[in-house]
Amino acid sequence: MLTFANIFEAHADAMPTATAIAYGDREISWAQYDDQAARVAAAYMVQGMGLGSKVGMFMYNCPEYLVTQYAAFKSRVTPVNVNYRYLDDELHYLLENADCEAVVFHSSLGDRIKRVKDRLPKLKLLVEVLDGPSAGVPGAVSWDSLLAGHSPAARQERGRDDLYMLYTGGTTGMPKGVMYSLGTFTEGFLGFYTAPMGRGPFTSVEEVVGTAKVVHQAMGQPTAIPGCPLMHGTGVWLGALLPHLMAGKVVLLEGRSFDAHEMFRVIEKHRVGQLVIVGDAFARPMLNALREKAASGTSYDTSSVQMIISTGAMFSSDIKAGIFEHMPTSAVMDILGSSEGGMAQTMATKDNINTTASFGAMPNTKVFGPDDKEVAPGSGVVGMVGVSGPGVPIGYYKDPDKSARTFREIDGVRYSFPGDMALVEADGTITLLGRGSNCINTAGEKVFPEEVEEVVKTHPAVADCLVFGVPDEKFGNRVVGVASIAAGASQPTGDDVIAYTKTKLSSYKVPKQLVFVATVPRAPNGKADYKTAKTMFETGGVS
């Protein structure tokens, strides 16, 4: 059966000495990865955890995060991602909503666990991963003692319908667990390999292992860096699970915030072939680092990088072009997707750079108008993107109402509608406008913030920007925003940038006011933090 645990175990048997995880000076082989996960799985089982149980992963990027997840797959426990930025109430909400029976946490986050644990009666196991002094959480056991105190659990049969779940970031409400069938989910990610290879779907674990051996022998071991946090889908899915399906090496950065210079040093050290990022929030610092290195008279060796994969936020065409000047042999895969499903993608190279927010639709992707009729190419009608197929999630955990709104049938076909609004161009490509939940209604017109933000960011003095609506007696809502200044640029006035934007957009879309801030607020995964941006705007920003 094709599940992550079955495939990973087979890789550990077939290629035990190959590196599975690298982190600073630490390297964990596939045999060690499997052994540690089996010991953690045994600890779950001792606590009576199994099919349907949940384990929270409250950690920064580290090997223990991936081992904890693998152990859950082994024991049919559902791993639950927990945002390391969450404070007490947010943390309590998620752990309670997910029905977590165990939590593995970094000691630097332990004070929060200490304050909420007594309000979580289902908790059976707390495991502390030291990244500094112990937090002294009552009843918690250390990671090292957990490994030493348990023999590896025996391998077991798993079910195709074992539950996999990823919690959303909560940018449009409280975080929700998106549920998947683990077998279907695994097969979906294997599809990333079958299409480029020109072959049909894998039908057995043995086929996957055999293909991985061929890849290793012909091209070397696949090696990837998730530049973004593992606690978000982009990092753990594309940056870790995807390379591990081919017995790849996942290289984790040690920094707690993204440092592009660190990434490029690690690329050189490990000859990394694949980078996983989230749009401009990561790509712009990468470009700045490349330029700074070039200005010093040297350059980073990025010749090993074959692919930069980005999803979850806009990756501007001008930033792609700048990166290709320094990394001319790399390609960019820009994916339109979310926790609720992948919808479209585009490939860019030095000689073929797509327009920002333009994607080639996947065969199972359609755009529907308000009447649930498919939008005709070139019609100019704005519709909502829907994706069908076996990869559509089961629903949201413990939220049937939201599940019914997001996952619904049209003409007998079940679609996922994460909320992305788009146009269908005459050639069939999709132009993403933004999330409907962020749409600004101003004087009877609809404005999608992402479209405006991308234009504002083309001003040479602007590094980043977020646009949103604020109440207005005349317009209902007026379009405003916050922006930060590009490195080395002289600070423009808001009026300067507004005047520039008027030459690029219809007047009703142009911000009426822009406030400059030191840093445009974003989550660790690069996604927009509109709530904080609005607060910054209201308080006048930071110069």
Secondary structure, 3 states (H helix, E strand, C coil): CCCHHHHHHHHHHHCCCCEEEEECCEEEEHHHHHHHHHHHHHHHHHCCCCCCCEEEEECCCCHHHHHHHHHHHHHCCEEEECCCCCCHHHHHHHHHHCCEEEEEEEHHHHHHHHHHHHHCCCCCEEEEECCCCCCCCCCCEEHHHHHHCCCCCCCCCCCCCCEEEEECCCCCCCCCEEEEEHHHHHHHHHHHHHHHHCCCCCCCHHHHHHHHHHHHHHHCCCEEEECCCCCCHHHHHHHHHHHHCCCCEEEECCCCCCCHHHHHHHHHHHCCCEEEECCHHHHHHHHHHHHHHHHCCCCCCCCCCCEEEEECCCCCHHHHHHHHHHCCCCEEEEEEEECCEEEEEEEEECCECCCCCEEEECCCEEEECCCCCECCCCCCCCEEEEECCCCCCCEECCCHHHHHHHEEEECCEEEECCCEEEEECCCCCEEEEEEHHHCEEECCEEECHHHHHHHHCCCCCEEEEEEEEEEECCCEEEEEEEEEECCCCCCCCHHHHHHHHHCCCCHHHCCCEEEECCCCCECCCCCECHHHHHHHHHCCCCC
